[in-house]
């Protein structure tokens, strides 16, 4: 089960990715396409194919890579291309859970912050 820490950075690649790539190929894409990102820094890198029905998540933890692969029987993953012209979009763990569950991020909205800890 994928359970990223709340502090982990999560990058979603905006262009379609080749799902034939494995850990080494996706790590090379991270180094080439993500601005100054290191695939071994603990961040999660999300790649979605052209038909938007397959997703791979590359995650380095505990001295090795994890490669999560999700294939949808029906439907598609949400597209982030309308949100930005950048090569990647940064999301948080909650948005990743919503993306994996099929919840539209465009229609979801957050409530205002109810409590902020006092500044130290």
Helices and strands as residue ranges (DSSP letters): E 10-13, H 23-33, E 44-48, E 54-61, E 64-71, E 88-91, H 93-101
